[in-house]
Amino acid sequence: MTEITDLINSAIRKYQKNDFKSALKFAEKILRKDAKNPDALVIKGNVYYQNHQISDSLQCYLKAIEADSHHQSALINIANTYFEMKNYEQAYQFAKRILFEDNSHKTALSILGNSALELEKYEESKSAFLKILQQDSVDAWSYNSLSRIYQKTEDYKRALAYGWKAVELSGGADEQHLNFGYLLYEIEDSRLMDSIQKYANEWITKYAQNPIVKHMGNALLHNEKIERADGEYVREIFDVFADDFEEVLASLDYQAPELIMEEYKQILSEKKDFKQEVLDVGCGTGLCGILLKKINSKIVLYGIDISEKMLEKARQKKCYRKLIKDDLENYFSVSKKQFDTIVAADVLTYFGELKTLFKGFHKILSEKGCVIFTVSANTVNEQDYFLHPSGRFLHHKNYVKKVLKDSGFEIKKMSEKILRKEGGKDVLGYIITAIKKA
């Protein structure tokens, strides 16, 4: 037993130092001696989890509790893994199993609370987070979760109060600013407009230097002076959402990549040489890139995005020759490389004034090159563009047409489409193909 204990301690030390390869070797050495050793199975499962082999990690944890049904680390990891897999019922059940033996276990309470929230068991969820706050009265995420519960149950005053508390206790963490900004935007209750305005004003006054607050606060307060989203704001929101980005877009019935793919197919059908160099601007996690590459393997793809975490996801798709981290307008001003086609899926929604961007497109496109992009339609007023309370810009079609013409483009095709859903409603926009004039 002394030898196995020493090996377990060695595996734990390697794991804690992020030397996952060595930790796995030690765990497997233990399992060759004791195939059901629960500690070794948990370490092996943890390594799989770190390597994003989620199903394999879960199997290790389940084997661990077969050997020791009370192994707390295994039970916690099972509950957490089920939650990560969106299997909220199983996460909920395993969290309850832990709490049966230790009713104050903070991690189990958090998993139970969040699982119950997803399962719409709001009272049970609320009870779990209130118990956490009895132990830790400054836990910002518990206040955030309670804010979500109160929003779901339409107790908007408490939702605002708890959301604001989460911001304050976090010291103004970006994640909490984003949560609070979306809360202010999503509460559509005219009876609370004074409260919403009050919170928005206090928020932007106290955290005036934070790019998320600056942009979202001004959008909520309908500040018409903003011509584009601050680059730091865009970078930070996508760094925060990178891990869940594709899942969130799928839930919104996001259509832009498919619409661009169909337009690009048409462009290629009219060309004799399929070996094109294509720049995917605001490429994000590579949703457009992976579709374009499927059209024809000769396409050479480049991607540019301001968020490093989004680019990390795009790299995993292995469809780009090169990925560039930069602000679009800055890149266009310094780049000497030219491309045959530019695609931009839902990127212009972070720009109000489009002249600078379109001039940049024109500069880096080859002769008779084309740009394919989407814009959200300004159905609010007759202005050229409108900063929506969501923080995204809407554009009037006449403005887009004029700026394209002034920037040296001829519109080949412009179609009105539903781009995605937002708040359960269709977001109307345009898919546009424009050709660079000789």
KOLVEX-311119 format. One record per residue: residue in three letters; x, y, z of N, C-alpha, C, O in turn. Coordinates in steps of 0.05 Angstrom, whole numbers, plus 5000, padded with zeros to 4 digits. Layout:
N
AlaXYZXYZXYZXYZ/...
END
This chain:
438
Met501649765000500050005000501750255000501050464989/Thr504150235013505850465014506750554987506850784980/Glu507350354969508150414942505950554927506450744913/Ile503450454929501150574915500650854925500051034910/Thr500850894952500451164963502551354952501951584945/Asp505051264951507151434939506551504910506951734902/Leu505651314895504951354867502651554864502651724846/Ile500651524881498351714881499251994887498452184874/Asn500952024907502052294914503652404891503552644886/Ser505152244878506752334855504952424832505452634819/Ala502852274827500852344806499552604812499152774795/Ile498752644838497452894846499353124842498553334832/Arg501853094850503753314847504153394818504253624811/Lys504353194801504753244772502253384761502453574745/Tyr499953294769497453414760497253704769496453884753/Gln497953764793497854034804499754224790499354464790/Lys501854114779503854264763503154274734504654374717/Asn500754174727499754174699501453994681501354014657/Asp502853804693504353604678502453364675502853154688/Phe500553394657498353204655499352934643498352724651/Lys501352944625502452704613503652524635503252284635/Ser505252644653506552484674504452394694504652174705/Ala502552564700500352484719498952244709498252054724/Leu498352234683496952014671498651754673497651534677/Lys501251784668503051554670503051434698502951184701/Phe503151604718503051504746500351364752500351154764/Ala498151494742495551374747495251104734494250914746/Glu496251074710496150824696497850604709497250374708/Lys500150694720501950514734500450394759500750164765/Ile499050574773497450484796495350284787494950084800/Leu493950344765491750184756492649904746491149714746/Arg495149894738496249624731496549444755496449204754/Lys497049584778497249434803494549394817494149194830/Asp492749594813490149584827488149714808487749954808/Ala486849544791485249634769482849804778481649944762/Lys482049784803479649924813480350144833478650234848/Asn482850224833483650434852482250694846482750814825/Pro480450794864478751024857480351284855479651454838/Asp482551314870484151554869485551574841485551784829/Ala486551354832487851354806485851394784486451534764/Leu483551284786481451324766480551614765480051724743/Val480451744788479752034789481952204775481352384760/Ile484452144781486652294769486652254739486952444724/Lys486252004730486051944701483752094689484052214667/Gly481452094702479152244692479652544691478852674672/Asn481152654710481752934710483553004686483253214674/Val485452834680487252884657485652874631485953054614/Tyr483852684629482052674605480452934603480053044582/Tyr479453024626477753264626479353504616478453664600/Gln481853524626483553754618484153734588484553944575/Asn484153494577484753454548482153464531482153384508/His479953554544477353574530476253304521474553294503/Gln477053084534475952824529473852774550474152604568/Ile471652914547469652924569468352654574468052574597/Ser467652514553466352254557468152054570467351904588/Asp470752054562472651874575473051944604473251774621/Ser473152204610473452294638471052194655471452094678/Leu468652214644466252134659466351834665465651744687/Gln467251674646467451384650469351314672468851134688/Cys471551464674473451414696472251484723472551334742/Tyr470751704724469551774750467351574758467151504781/Leu465851474738463751274744464951014754463850884772/Lys467250934743468650694752469650744781469750554797/Ala470450984787471551044814469351014835469850904857/Ile466851094829464751064849463650774850462350704869/Glu464250614829463650334831465350204852464550024867/Ala467950304853469750194873469350314901469650174921/Asp468450564901468050704927465650894923466051114913/Ser463350814931460850964925460751234941459051404935/His462551264960462551514976464951694968465451884983/His466351634947468751784939467852064931466752104909/Gln468352264949467152524945468252664920466752794905/Ser470852644915472052774891470752664865470152814847/Ala470352394865469152274841466252364838465452434816/Leu464752374860461952464858461752754849460052824832/Ile463452924860463453214852464153234822462753384807/Asn466153084813466953104785464852994766464553094744/Ile463452784775461252684759459052894756458052944734/Ala458253014778456153214778457053444759455453544743/Asn459553534762460553764746460653684717459953844699/Thr461553444711461853354683459153334670458753414647/Tyr457153224684454453204673453453494667452053534647/Phe454053684685453153954680454454064655453154194639/Glu457054024652458454114628457353994603457354114582/Met456353744605455153604582452253684578450953574560/Lys451253874594448453964593446453754601444053774595/Asn447453544615445553344626444853434654445953334674/Tyr443053624655442553764681441153584701441453614725/Glu439553394691438153214710440153044725439853004749/Gln442052924710444052764724445852934742446552844764/Ala446553164733448153344750446753404776447853404797/Tyr444153464773442453524796442353284816442553314840/Gln442053044805441752804822444352744836444352674860/Phe446652774823449152714836449852934857451052874877/Ala449053184851449553394871447853334896448853374918/Lys445453244893443753164915444952934931444852924956/Arg446252754917447452524930449752614948450152514970/Ile451252814939453452924956452353074980453253045002/Leu450253224975449053394996447653225017447153315039/Phe446852975010445652795029447552735052446752695075/Glu450152725045452152665065453452915076454452915099/Asp453453135061454553385070452853615060453353705037/Asn450853695075448853885065449954175062448454355054/Ser452454215069453554485066455854495046457254695044/His456154285030458354275010457854484989455954474974/Lys459654684988459154924972459054854942457354954928/Thr460954694933461054624904458554474896457354514875/Ala457754284913455254124908452854304907451054274891/Leu452754494926450454694926450454854901448254904890/Ser452754934891452955094867451954934843450455034826/Ile452854674840452054504818449054454820447554454800/Leu448054394844445154354848443554604840441554584826/Gly444554834849443155084843442955144814440855214803/Asn445255114800445355174771443854964755442555034735/Ser443954714764442354504750439354544753437854524735/Ala438654604778435754664784434754904768432554914759/Leu436555104765435855344749435255264720433255354708/Glu436955094709436555004681434054834678432754824658/Leu433454684700431054514700428554654708426354534711/Glu428754924712426555094720425355024747423055064753/Lys427054914765426354864793427255104809429255084824/Tyr425955324805426955584814427155604844429155714855/Glu425255504859425355524888427655364900429055454918/Glu428055124889430254954898432955084891434855074906/Ser433055204867435455344858436055574877438355614886/Lys434055734883434355964900435355874928437056004939/Ser434155664939434955564965437855484966439255544986/Ala438855364945441655284944443555514945445555514959/Phe442955724929444755954929444556124954446556244963/Leu442256134967442056264992443656125014444756255032/Lys443755855012445455705031448355765027449955785046/Ile449155805002451955874996452556145009454656185021/Leu450756335006451156605016451256605047452456785059/Gln449956405060450256385089453056315097454056395118/Gln454456165079457256095084459156315074461156375087/Asp458456435052460256625039458556855028457556845006/Ser458357065045456457285038457457455016455957635007/Val459857415006460957584985461357424959463057504942/Asp459957204956460257034932458757164909456257144907/Ala460157294891458957444869457257264851455157354841/Trp458257024845456856854826454156754837452256704822/Ser453956724864451356654875449356884872447056834867/Tyr450357124876448557354871447757364841445457434835/Asn449657304823448957304795446857094788444957144774/Ser447156854800445256644795442456714806440456664794/Leu442456834830439856924842438557144824436157144821/Ser440257314812439157514794437857374770435657464761/Arg439057164760437857014737435256884745433256884730/Ile435156774770432656644779430456854781428156804772/Tyr431057084792428957294795428157404768425857474764/Gln429957414749429257494722427357284710425257364698/Lys427957034713426256814702423456824714421556764700/Thr423356894739420756894753419457164752417457224766/Glu420557344736419457614731419357794756417657964758/Asp421157744775421557914798423858104790426058074801/Tyr423258294773425458444760426858634779429258684776/Lys425458734799426858914819429058764833431258864836/Arg428458514842430458364856432658274836434958264843/Ala431858214811433858144791435858364788438258304786/Leu434958604786436758834783438458874808440858914806/Ala437258854831438758894856440958684859443258744867/Tyr440258424854442258214857444358224835446658164840/Gly443558294811445458324789447558544795449858514790/Trp446558764806448358984813450258904835452558974835/Lys449158754855450858654877453058474866455358484876/Ala452458304846454458134834456758294821459058234824/Val455958514807457958694795459758814817462258804814/Glu458558914838459959054859461858864874464258924878/Leu460858624881462458434896464758324880466858244891/Ser464458304854466558194836468758404832470758344820/Gly468258644841470258864835470158954807472059074797/Gly467858904794467458994766468758804746469958894726/Ala468458544751469558344732467958354706465558404705/Asp469358314684468158334657465758144654463758234643/Glu465957904664463657714662461157834675458957804665/Gln461557954699459258064713458158314699455758364699/His459958474687459058704671457358614648455258724642/Leu458258404634456658304611453958194621451958254608/Asn453958044642451457944653449558164660447158154654/Phe450558374673448858594681447858754657445558844657/Gly449658794638448858944614446558804599444658924591/Tyr446758534596444658384583442058384599439858374589/Leu442358374626440058394643438558654639436058654635/Leu439958874638438659134633437259134606435059244603/Tyr438559014586437459014559434958834557433058904544/Glu435158604571433058404568430458454583428358354577/Ile430658624604428258684620426558884605427259124603/Glu424358794594422558964579420059014595417958904590/Asp420259174615418059244633417959544636419559664651/Ser416059674622415859964622415560084650416260314655/Arg414459914668414060014696416660054710416860194730/Leu418759924699421459944713423360114697425760114704/Met422460264678424360414662425960614678428260654673/Asp424660734699426160914716428460764730430660874733/Ser427860524740429860374754432160284735434460294742/Ile431360204711433360114691435160344684437560314682/Gln433960584679435560824673437360894696439660974692/Lys436360874721437960934744440360754746442560844751/Tyr439860494743442160304745444160344722446560344727/Ala443160394698444860444675446660684679449060684673/Asn445460904690446961144695449061104717451361194714/Glu448360964738450260914760452460724750454860764757/Trp451760534734453660344723455760484706458160434709/Ile454860644687456660774669458260994683460561064674/Thr457161114704458661314719460861184736463161284736/Lys460260964750462160844768464360694753466660684762/Tyr463660574730465560404715466060524687466160374667/Ala466360784687466560924661468860844644468760864619/Gln470960734656473360664640473260374629474860304613/Asn471260224638471059944628469759954600467660064597/Pro471059834580469959844552467259714549465659794533/Ile466759494564464159364563461959554573459859584560/Val462459674596460559854608460160104590457860194586/Lys462360204580462160444563460460404539458760564532/His460760174525459260124501456360044507454460154497/Met456059844525453359744531451659954545449259984540/Gly452960114563451560324577450560544558448260634560/Asn452260624539451560824519449360724501447660874492/Ala449460464494447360344478444660354492442660424480/Leu444760284517442260284533441060554537438660594538/Leu442860754538442061034542441561174516441061414515/His441761034493441261134466443061374460442161584450/Asn445661344465447561544458448161524428449261314419/Glu447461724412447661704383450361784373450861784348/Lys452261844390454861944381456861724374458861774362/Ile456261484382458061264378457961164349455861104338/Glu460261154335460461074307461260784303460860674282/Arg462460664324463260384323463760284351464260434369/Ala463560024354464059904380467059914386468759864368/Asp467759984410470559994418471859724415470659514422/Gly474259724404475659464399476059304424475759054423/Glu476659434446477059284471474459154481474458934492/Tyr472159294476469559184483469058924467468358714478/Val469558934441469058704424470958474432470058244434/Arg473558544437475458334445474558194470474557954472/Glu473758354490473058244516470558074516470457864528/Ile468458164501466058004501466457734487465357534496/Phe468157734466468557484453470557304467470457064465/Asp472457424481474257264498472557114520473056884526/Val470557264531468957144552467156924541466756724553/Phe465956974517463956784506465156564488463656404477/Ala467756564484468956384464468156094468467455954449/Asp468155994493467655714499464755634492464255414484/Asp462955824495460055754491458955884465456555864460/Phe460656004450459856164427458156014407455956104400/Glu459055784398457655634377454955524388453055514373/Glu454955434413452455334424450355554426448055514421/Val451255794434449456024437448356094410445856134407/Leu450056104389449056174362447155964351445156034338/Ala447655714357445855504348443055544360441055494347/Ser443055624386440455674399438955914387436555934391/Leu440456094374439156324361438556284332437656464318/Asp438856034323438255964294439856154276438756274257/Tyr442456174281444256354267444656264238445556044234/Gln444056444219444056364191446356484174446756394152/Ala447856674185449756824168451756654154452256684130/Pro453156464168455156304153453956144130455156134108/Glu451656024133450355884111449556064089449855994065/Leu448556304095447856494074450256574058450156594033/Ile452456624072454956704058456056474041456956514018/Met455856234051456755994036455255974009456455923988/Glu452556014011450955983986451656203966451756153942/Glu452156443976452956663957455756613945456156663922/Tyr457456503961460256443951460156223931461756223912/Lys458456023935458155813914457455933887458555853867/Gln455656133887454856263863457256403850457556403825/Ile458856543866461256683856463156483843464156533821/Leu463656263856465556063846464455933820466055863802/Ser461855903818460755783794461255943769461055843746/Glu461856203773462356383750465256413744466056563726/Lys467056283759469956313756471156053745470155833751/Lys473256083728474555853717476755753737477255513738/Asp477955933752480055853770478955853799478256063810/Phe478855613810477755593837479855653859479155673882/Lys482355683851484455723871484356023879485756193868/Gln482756073899482356353908483556383936483556193952/Glu484356623942485156703969482956863981482157073971/Val481956764003479556874016480256974044481556824059/Leu479357214051479757314078477057314093475057434084/Asp476957164115474557154132474957354154476457304174/Val473657584152474057794172472157754195469857694192/Gly473257794219471657734243471057434243468757354247/Cys473057274238472556984232471556834257470356614254/Gly471856944281470856804305472056524307474456484305/Thr470256334313471156054317471455904291471955664291/Gly470956034268471355904242468855784230468955604214/Leu466455884238463955774228463755814198462755644183/Cys464656054188464556104159466755944145466355814125/Gly469155944157471455814145470955524139471655434117/Ile469855384158469455094154467455034132467754834118/Leu465555214129463555174107464755244080464255104060/Leu466355454079467555534053469555334044469655274020/Lys471055214062473055024055471754764043472954634026/Lys469354704052467954474041467054514012466654313998/Ile466754764004465854813976467954713957467354583937/Asn470554793962472654713944475354713960475954923972/Ser476754503959479254473974481454663965483454713979/Lys481154773941483254953930483055233942484955393939/Ile480955293956480655563968482755583990483155404007/Val484255803990486255864010485056064030484456294022/Leu484655984054483256144074485056284093486956164104/Tyr484556544098485756694119483556794137481356844128/Gly484156824163482156924181483357144199485757134205/Ile481757334206482557554223480457604244478057614238/Asp481257634269479457684291480957834313483357804315/Ile479557984329480758144351481057974376482458054394/Ser479657754377479557584402481457344399480957174381/Glu483457324416485257104415483856844422484456634411/Lys481956854440480656604448478856494426478456254424/Met477656674410476156584387478056464366477356264354/Leu480356584363482256474344483256204352483756034335/Glu483556154378484355894388482355684379483055464371/Lys479755754380477655564371477855524341477455304331/Ala478355744326478555724297480955544289480755394269/Arg483155564304485455394297484755094298485854934283/Gln483055024317482354744320480854634296480854384291/Lys479754804279478354714255480254654232479454514213/Lys482654754234484854684215483954734186484654584168/Cys482554954181481755024154483055284144482755354121/Tyr484555424161485755674154488755644149490155504164/Arg489755764128492655774124493955954145496055884156/Lys492656174151493856364171491556504186489556574174/Leu491956534212490056684228491456934240493756914250/Ile490057154239491357414246489757534269487257554268/Lys491057624290489757764312490258064308492458164310/Asp488058204302488358494297485558624295483558484291/Asp485458884299483059044294482859074264484859124250/Leu480359044253480059054224481059304211482559294192/Glu480259534222481059784209484059824210485259934191/Asn485359744232488259754233489559574213491459654200/Tyr488559334211489659144192489459244163491459234148/Phe487159354156486859454129488659684123489559724100/Ser489359844143491060084139493960004135495460164122/Val494859774144497659704142498259464123500459434114/Ser496159304117496659064101497159124072495859304060/Lys499058984061499659014032498658764016498858763992/Lys497758564031496758324017494058364005492358514016/Gln493558243982490858263969489557993969490757783968/Phe486858003968485257763969483257773946482457983936/Asp482357533937480357523916477557563927475857673913/Thr477057483951474457503964474757563993476557464007/Ile472957734003472657784032469857694041467957764027/Val469657554063467057484074466957594102468957604117/Ala464557684109464157804136461357724146459357844138/Ala461257534164458657434175458157574201459457534221/Asp456057754201455157884225457358044238457358074263/Val459258154223461458304233460858604233461558754252/Leu459358694213458758984210456859074232456459314235/Thr455758894247453958964269455459104291454159224309/Tyr458159104291459759244311460859504300462559634312/Phe459959584276460759834263458259984256456459874244/Gly458160244262455960414254456660534227455460474207/Glu458560714228459660844204461260634188462960504199/Leu460560604162461760384146463760474126465060314113/Lys464060734122465860834100468760744104469960644085/Thr469760764128472560684134472960384128474960304116/Leu471060224136471259934133471059864103472659704094/Phe469259984089468959914060471360004044472159874025/Lys472560234051474960324038477260124043478860074026/Gly477260004067479259804074478759544057480659434047/Phe476259464054475559244037476659284009477959113997/His476059523998476859593971479959583968480959493947/Lys481359673988484259693986485559413984487459383969/Ile484559223999485858963999484658753980485558523979/Leu482658833965481458653945483058673919483858893911/Ser483358443905484658453879482658563858480358603865/Glu483558593834481858703813479358533809479558283806/Lys477058653810474458523807473958323830472358133827/Gly475358363852474858203876472058263888470858463881/Cys471158083905468458133916468458113946470157983958/Val466458243958466058223987463158123991461258223978/Ile462857924009460257814015459857854045461457764061/Phe457657994053457358054081454358074088452658094071/Thr453858064114451158104125451058364141453058434154/Val448758494142448258714160445358674171443658574157/Ser444958764195442358764207440859014198441959234197/Ala438258984192436659204181435759394203434859314224/Asn436059654197435059854215432059894210431260034192/Thr430459764226427559774224426359964246423959984249/Val428260104260427360274282426760554273424760664281/Asn428460664255428060934246429260964218430060764205/Glu429461204208430461254181433361344181434361424160/Gln434661324204437461404205439261204190438460974185/Asp441661294183443561124168444160874184444260654174/Tyr444660914210445060684228444060754256443860984263/Phe443460544271442260584297443660394317443860154312/Leu444560494339445760334360443560214378442360354394/His443059964374440959824388441759784417444059774424/Pro439759774436440459724464442059474469443259444490/Ser442059284450443659044453446559094450448258924456/Gly447259344440450059404435450959364407453259404400/Arg449059264390449659214362448359424344446259534350/Phe449659484321448759684303446859564282447259344272/Leu444759714275442959654253443459854231443960094237/His443259774206443859944184441459974165440059774159/His441060214155439060264134440160174107442460234101/Lys438560034091439559924066440560144047442460094032/Asn439160374047439960584029442760694036444360774019/Tyr443360694062445960784071448160584062450260674053/Val447560334065449560124057450060144027452360134018/Lys447960184011448260203982449960443975451760433958/Lys449460673988450860923982453860893989455560973973/Val454460784012457260764021458760574003461160613997/Leu457460353995458760163977459460303951461760273941/Lys457560453940458060593914460360793917462160813901/Asp460260953939462261153944465061033949467061173945/Ser465060783958467660653964468760493940470760363943/Gly467360503918468360373893467360093889468759933877/Phe464960043898463759773894461159793878459859993877/Glu460659573864458059543850456659303863457759083865/Ile454159343871452659133884451758923863450458993843/Lys452558673867451858463849449158343858447458263841/Lys448758323884446358203895445858293923447658313939/Met443358353929442558433956439858313963437858373950/Ser439858133983437357993990436658044019438358044037/Glu434058074024433158094051432757824063431457644051/Lys433857774087433757514100433357534130433857754142/Ile432557324142432557304172435257194179435956974172/Leu436757344195439557274202439757094226441456924228/Arg437957144246438056994271435557064287433957224278/Lys435356954311433257034329434557184353436857134360/Glu433057364365433957504388431557564406429657694397/Gly431657464431429357494448426857354437424657434442/Gly427357134422425156984410423957114385422057004373/Lys425157344376424157474352426157464329428557444334/Asp425157454305426857454281428357714279427257924282/Val430957694272432657924266432857944236434057764223/Leu431758154224431758184196434358324187435358494201/Gly435358244164437858364154438158314124436258234110/Tyr440558364114441158334086443758174082445658204097/Ile443758014061446157874052446858014026445258014007/Ile449358124025450158294002452758193990454658124004/Thr452758173963455158123948455858363931454158453915/Ala458258473935459058713920461758663907463558543918/Ile462058773882464458733866466058993865464959213861/Lys468658963868470459193866470559283837471059133819/Lys469959543833470059663806472959683796474759733812/Ala473259653771475859683758476959963762479160033753/
END
